[in-house]
Amino acid sequence: MGLRGRTAALVAGAVVLVATVIGLLVHRQTAGDQLADARRVVDSRLLTAVRDHADGESGAALTDPPGLPDELRRLVTRDRVRATYLQEGDGERDPVLWAATRTDGQVLAVRHSYAPQARALADLDGVLIGSGALAAVLGCGLGVAVAAAMGRRIGASARTAQRIADGDLSARVSPRGRDEIARLGAAVNTMADALAARLEAERRVTADIAHELRTPVAGLVTAAGLLPPDRSSELVQDRVHALRSLVEDVLEVARLDVPGVEQVQWERATVSSLARRAVAAVVDGDPAAGDRVRLLVGADADVDTDPRRVERILGNLVTNALRHGAPPVEVEVDGPVVRVTDRGTGFPGELLAQGPQRFRTGARERGRGTGLGLTIVAGQAHVLGVAVTFANPPEGGARATVDLSARQPARDWDSPGAAGAGAGGR
C-alpha cells in the first residue's frame, strides 16, 4: 500500500474510532439517565402505594406478585430495603422496571413498562450508527483528499529528483507552504543547484585542461617526428601519439558535455557498410588486430543516422573489446542491430550496475584510470538518440549491442544507467 492509501486509511480509521468512542459514551450516558429517571418515577409510585396500603387503600401496589424477579424478592426480604430492578425483555415481552419493599410481612411492588425508554434508546443507537457510518465515509473522503494532496506534492518532488538524476539539471520543485514537504522540495532544489555547479566546474576544468594541453602536445608530435629513426624514437612517438589521442578524447567528452554543441548530420546509410568502415579504421591503426576481428553480416538494413558518429561508436567498442577482452572479437550485423562480442572475462558488475562513468575504468591492470572509450560511446549514442546496452552473455565474454532503430529520450549520458551499462573501459 502506498503513502496515499496508508494516509487515507489512517485518517478514516481515526474518524471511525472517534465516532465509535463518542457513540458509546452517548449511548451509556443516555441509557444511564433514562434508567435513573425511570427509577425515580417508579420509586415515587412505590412510596405512594405504601402510604395507600397503610391507610387501607388498595392503590397501585401489588402484594407478593408472582412475576416479581427472584433477585429483587430476596433483596427486599433479607435486607428490608426499598429497591428497584430492571427486568430485561425478550422476544415475547417488553422490559419492565420494578420497585418493591417489605411491609407488614408482605412484599409490596409496583411495575412500570420500560418499553418506551428501550425504543428511544434503540432509535438513538440507530442515529449514532448512521452518524458514525456517515462520519466514516466523510473521513475516508477526507483521508483520500489529504493523501492525494500530499501525494501530489511528494510525487512532484520525486519526479523532479528523477529528472535531475536523468540529467535535467534545470528541473526544480515549486515548494508551497512551510511544512516538511515544502522543506523537502527546497532541499531538492538546493541539491540540484549544488550538483549543477559542481558538474559545470568539472566540465570547465576538463575542457580548459584539454585545450591547454592541445598546443604543447601538437608540438611534441612535431618534435617526435624530427627524431632520428631508432627504437627510442619509436617509443617516444608511440607515447606522444597516445597522449594526443587521449587529449582528443578528453576534448570530445568536453564537447559532448555541452548541450547543443554536437549537431547530428543525418544521412541514409547501410549498417553493414558502417560496420566495415569502423572495423577497417581499427585494423588500420593496429594491423595485428586484423586476425582477431571478424565481421558477420546476417541481415542488413538502411538507417537514417550520422555515419561518423556510428563509426566512432562501433570503433570504440571494437577497440575496447580488443584491449580488455579476448579474441576472437565478432562484429555481428543483424538488420539495424550491431553486436560486438569478445571472449574475455566480461564487464565488471560495478560497471554493469552503474552505467558509464567518465574518467573511470574497471581495468585491474590499470587501476582506476581515465577510461574514456565507452564513455564516448555513451555520449555519441546520446547525441544520436540510439540504444546502447552492455551485458555478459551466459556463455561468457562481453557483448555490446547497438540498436540504430531504437530512439531513446534525451538525457544526461553520464547519469547511472544511461545508454545501457558500461564505463570508460574494462
Secondary structure, DSSP 8 states (H G I E B T S, - for coil): --HHHHHHHHHHHHHHHHHHHHHHHHHHHHHHHHHHHHHHHHHHHHHHHHHHHHTT--TT-EES-TTS-HHHHHHHHHH---EEEEE---SSS--EEEEEEEETTEEEEEEEE-HHHHHHHHHHHHHHHHHHHHHHHHHHHHHHHHHHHHHHHHHHHHHHHHHHHTT-TT------SSSHHHHHHHHHHHHHHHHHHHHHHHHHHHHHHHHHHHHHHHHHHHHHHTS-SSHHHHHHHHHHHHHHHHHHHHHHHHHHHSTTTS----EEEEHHHHHHHHHHHHHHH-GGGGGGEEEEEEE--EEEE-HHHHHHHHHHHHHHHHHHS-S-EEEEEETTEEEEEE-SS---HHHHHH---TT----TTT-S----HHHHHHHHHHHHTEEEEEE--TTSSEEEEEEEEEE-----TTSTTTTSS--S--
